Amino acid sequence: MALKKVSSLRKSLVPRAALAAAGAALLTATFATGCSSDSGNDAASENLTGRGPITYVEGKDTTETGAVKQLIDRWNAAHPDEQVTFKEQSNDASQQYDDLKQHLQAKSADYDVVALDVPWTAEFAAKGWIQPLQDSFAIDTSTLLSPPVASATYNGTLYAAPRNTNGGLLFYRTDLVPNPPKTWSEMLSMCPVARENNIGCYAGQLAPYEGLTVNTAEVINAYGGTFVGPDGKTPTVDSPESRAGLSVLVDAYKNGDIPKEAISFTETESQNAFAQGNLMFLRTWPSFYGIAGGEGSAVVGKYGVAPLPGKDGVGASTLGGYNAAISAYSKNKATALDFLRFLISEDAQHIVASGALPSVRASMYDDPALIAKMPYLPALKESIASAVPRPVTPFYPAVSKAVQDNAYAALEGRKTVDEAITGMQQGIETAGS
């Protein structure tokens, strides 16, 4: 069943600030495709005991509470001789990336601690731009959710402290579906209800951009497929599990369970379609929760959230968020290390969570006050607990392009599922060349 025409609700129900926050977790594949290792770099062994003022670099703080400024103010109040200056970047993920790359490639000491969108961590580690967190620089991650820690790890070594995380959620119409589905097959079996109500059944972000990489990875991971091996370079996507996962997405699009319009959906279009009452299920980020219940929405009081569906149970959400890393060229690495430990502390993570940024500490998802403010937290905790980082590889932009290009070709019918998976494998093989 085709979607009803999506009209504008005050131009859009999704504010640009909310999209910017989500977009920072969805790096578009427009960056350099190569990533050679800076094997001659010994900067990681220098300035290990240096103390003094440091600069923290992160994308624009779009939280209503000004969470980043709160974090830095809290630190600065307790460390008068080791003040942190906040270098606020733009909203745009590609501009953030280019700024960090320019400074670190030049071995500049201007940036001490940098916030990395999770897919960048492996590349920056492979190039020797960030400090490995081992030996005397080890940090305690025992209180943190394990998937965010995995996203900050490359080749078996931790290179960053997870600052905040994010995970996909399934938004569903509670007036049409009393209990949310736990599996893809269960969800798709409910699609006749959507047809009876003349609305679309399911949509995500299926336009040819980073969102499609995320949506494709989630269904392939849910069915047991992977993209690269532990070395971040060896392609592993050519498998029966990956074919089974991609087939679910492609078949649902072909038979109309995913509306034809959805092949052009980014966050904006998909969220507006759900908020206007034109979808029964939507895969999107938790920042949409308040918007769906806000002024102008047609689904106020008629929606709920659940973890993404999987093959046999809870699915495999793709992680978003920031990892905080120490520049290998910082002069005050001892202070920078203490600042990283502060960022993952109970006190700091409460500030993060209160700013509606998903915390990396499990305890935040059980806080009654936070749940009252953000009712989606229990579902998000379950989602993140089974989440999978985007392919951990130093060649992420090229890997992402191989995934989204081939998945889109399969959705359009220009490639079979088998050809698309083979194309992904070949694209990943040549990603580092």
N, C-alpha and C positions, 0 to 999 in steps of 0.2 A: 504494500500500500504506500503510495507516494505521500510525502509529508504535505500537510497544509502549507500554503505559502507563508514563509517566515517574514513577518512585517517588523518594522522597527518599533521598539518600545523606548520612547525618548532617546532615539538613535540607537541605543543598545542597553540591555539590562546589565551588561558587564562593564564596569568602569575600567578605564585604561590603567589605573593604578593596580587593580587586581590582576589584570592581564599581564602587566609588567612583572609582578611578583611570580606569576606562574611561568611567564616566558623566560625568566632568568633560569628556571630549571629545565627549560627546553631549548638548548643551544642549537641554533640552526647550523646546518652543515655547510658553512661558507668559509671556514677557516682553512689554513694551509693543510695540505694532505700529507705532507711528509713529516717525519720526526726522527731525525738521526740522533743517536745517543752522543752526548757530550762526554766521551769517555775520559778526556784529559782533565776534567774539572775536579780539583781537589778542594774547592771552596768549603765543602761540607765539614772539613776538619779544622776550619779556622774560626776564630772569634767565639769559641764555645762558652767562654766565661764572661763575655762582655755584658755589661749592665749599663742601663741608662734609658733615655727616652726612645720610644719606638713609634713607627707609623703603621697603622692598620688600614688595609685597603679592601673595600667591598663595594658592590653595586649599590645604587640608591636605596636608602631605607624607606620603603613604602608602607611600613606598619603604622597603624593609627597611634600606637603608643610610643613611637620613636625608640624601638627596642635597642637598636645598635648604640644610639647615644646614651641610653640608660646603662648599657653594659660598660661603656667606656667611662662614664661618670662614676659608676660604682668602683671600677678599678682605680681610677685616678684619685678618688677620695682616700683610698688605702695605700697608695704608692706615690707620694709626693715627689720622690726623686726618680721615678721611672714612669713618667707620664706617657700616655698613649694619645697620639693624634689620629683622628679619623679622616682618611682620604676617601671621600665619597665619590664613587664613579657614577656614570650615567645609568639609566634603566636598561640600556641596550646590551644584550649579552655579548654580541660580537665586538662592540666597542670596549667592553670590560676586558675581554680576552686580548684584544690588540694592545691595550694599555699595559696589561701585565706582561705580555710577551716582549713588548718594546723595552721595558725596564729590566726584566730578568735576562733577556738575551744580551743586553748591554752590561750585565753584571753590576748593575747599579745598587748601591746600598740604601737608596731612598725608601724602598718598601721593605719593611721588616716582617710583617705577617700579612698574608694575602688570602682572601676568600676565593676559593676555586669552585666553580660549578662542578658537580661531581664527575662529569666525563673528562674534565681537563686534568684531573689529578695524576693519572698514569702518564700522560704525555709530559707534564712538568717534571715528574719524578725521573722518567727515562732520560730527559735532557739534562739532569743534574741541577735543575733550577731551585729545588726545594730540599730542605733538610730531612734526612731519614730520622724517624723517631725511634731510635734503638739505643741500646747501651745506656749511657748517662742521660740520653734524651728520651728515654722511654716514658710513655704516659700510661696511666691506669685506665683501661677501657672496660673494666669488668661490670660497671654499672650502666653501660651504654647498650642500646639495641645493636645486635650483631650485624645486620645488613648495612647500616651506615658506616660501621667500622670497616666492613669489607670494601665499601666504595672508596675508602681512604687508603687502601692497601694495594701495593703493586709489587709483583714478584716476591710475595711473601713478607714484605717489609711495610710497616705502617709509615706513611709519609705526611699525614695530616690528622688533625683532630676534627671529627665531625662537629660542625657548628649548629646546623639545624638540618632536618631531613624533610621528606615529603613522600607521599604515596598516593596512588590513584584510588578512587572510591567508585562504587556503583551507586548512582542515584536512581531511585525507582519510585513509581507512583503508588503510594500506599492505598489509594482509593480503588486501584485496579489490581494490585498485587499485594495481598495481605502479608505474605511472608516472602522475603527476598530469595532469589535462587542462589544456590551455592556452587553450581556447576554450569558450564556453557550449555550442555544438553538440556538441563532443567530450564535455564533462562530462555533458550530458543523454543522450547516446547510451550512457553507461555505466549508466544507471538500472536496466535489467533485472537487473544484478548485485545491486543493492540489493533488488529485489523477490524474487529467488531466495533471499536471506538473511532475508527477512521484516523488513526495516528500511526506514526512509525514505531517500530518495536525497539530497536537498539541502535545507538550510534556512539562513536568516539571521535577521535581526531584523525581523519583518514585522508586529508589533503597531502600532497607530496612535499612534506617538510619534516622537521624533527618530530613533530607529533605522531606522524605515521611510523617512524622508527620505534617510538615508545609503544604505540598500540600493537605493532607487529611483534615486538620483543615480548610483550606481556603474554600474548596468546601462545607464541612459540615456547617461551619459558614454562608456561603453565602445563604444556604437554610434554615437558621433559627435554626440550631442545636447548641448545646453547649456540653461541656464536664464535667464541675464541677459547683456546686452551688457557691454562694457568700462566703461560708465558706472555699472554696478551697479543700473540702474533699468529699462532697456528689456527687456521679456520676449522671450526667444528660444526658448522650449521648444516652441512649436508648429511642429514640423518632422517630416519623414519619419523622420529618424534617431531622434528621441525616441520616436516611435510604435513603431519597430522594437525599441528597447530595452525599453520597457515591455511590449510584446507578449510578449517572451521570458519575463519574470517572470510575467505573468498566465497565459499558456498553460501554463507549467510547474506553476502552482498548480492550474489547472483539470483537468489530466490526471493529477494525482497525483504527478508527479516531485518537487514540493514537497508534503510531507504536509499534510493539512487542518489539523492541530493547529498548524502553523507560523504561522498567521495571528495567533496569540496570543503568539508568542515575543518576549521581550526577551532581553538577554544571558543572564540567569539560566536561563531555560527552554531556550534553544537550546544553551548550553554543557553543561548537565546532560544533554540528550538525546544529544549526541555522546559525552560521557564515560561514559554508561551503555550505549554500544554500539548506540544506536538510530538512528544516522545514518551515512551513508557520506561525505557532504561537509558541511562547515559553514563559512560565512563569519563570521569573528569577529576580535577583536583579538589581538595577540601575547601579551598578559598571560595568556591562557588556556593557553599552551604548558606551563608547569610544572604547572598544575592538572590538565591532561589526563593527565599522567604521574604524578600523585600518588596517595596512599593512597585506596583506594575506587573508583578509576577502572577501568572494564572494558576500556579500550583501551591500557593501559600496554604500550609496545613495539610497538604496532600502529597508530601514526599518524605522519603527516608533515605538512609545511606547504609551500605553494607560493604564488606570487602569484595574485591573483584572476584568473579567466578573463575574456577579452574577446571581441570579435567575431572578430578574426583572429589574436589572440595575447594577450600580457599585457593584463589589463584596467586599469580606471581606479579605483583605490581612492580613497575619500574620506579626506582628511587629518584627523587629530586633532592634539592637542597644545596648547601654550601659545606665545603671542607676548608678548615683554616690551616694554612701551612706556613712554615718559617722559610723565608728566603735564604738560600744558601749564601747570599752575599750580605746578609745583615751583619752589622758590627756589634749588636747587642743581643746575641742569641740566648743568653741565660734569661734575660728579661722576657724575650719573646716566648721562650718555653714556659715560663710561669704564666704568661698571658694565655697560652693555649690551655694550660691546666685549669685556669680560671674559667675559660669559656665553656668547659664541659662540667663545671661544678654544679651542685644542686641550686645554689643561689642564682648563678647566671642562667641556667636552663629554665628556671622559673620565669625570669624576665623574657626569655625567648618564647616560651609557651604562652605567656600572657599577651604577647604581641601577635598571637595567632600564627606563629611559625612553628611547625611541628618539631617537638623536642627530640633530642637523641637519647635522652634518659627515660627508661621505661617507667619510672615512678611518676612522671608528669601526667601520664595517661590515666592514672588512677586517682588523681586529685579531684575531690568532689567540687571544689570551687571552679576549677578549670572546666570540668565536664558540664557544669551548669551554664557556663559561658559558651562552650563549644561542644554541643551534644554529640558531635561526630567523633570525638576522641576515642571511645572504645573500639569503634569500627576501624578507625585509622591505625590504632595500635596493632590490631590483628592483621591489617593489610601490610604494615611495615615489617611485622615479624616474619612474614613469608615473602618479602620483597626481594628483588634481584637487581643489583646495579646494572646500568647500561654496560655494554661490553667494555671490560677493563682492558684497554689497549692504548698504546702510545699513538696509534693511528686512528683515533676515534672518528674524526670528521669523515675520512674516507670509508670507514666501516659503516657509519650511519648512512652515507649516501648509497652504498651498495644495498643496504637493507631496504631503505625507503623506495629507491628506484625500482627494484625488482618486485617489492610488495605491491606498489602502485600498478605496475604492468600486469600483475596477476589479477588485481581487482578490476582493471579495465578490460581484461580478457585478451590482452596482447601476448601474454605468456601463460602457460599452464603452471600449476603449482610446482611441478617437478622442475620446469625450466627456471622458475623464479628462485627456487632454492639453490639450484646449480649456479645461477647467476650471482647470488649472494656469496656462495663459496668462492667463486672465481674473483669476485670483487674484493673480498677480504684477503685473498692470497696476494693480490697485487697492491693492497693498500699501502704497504710500506715501501714500495718501489718508487 
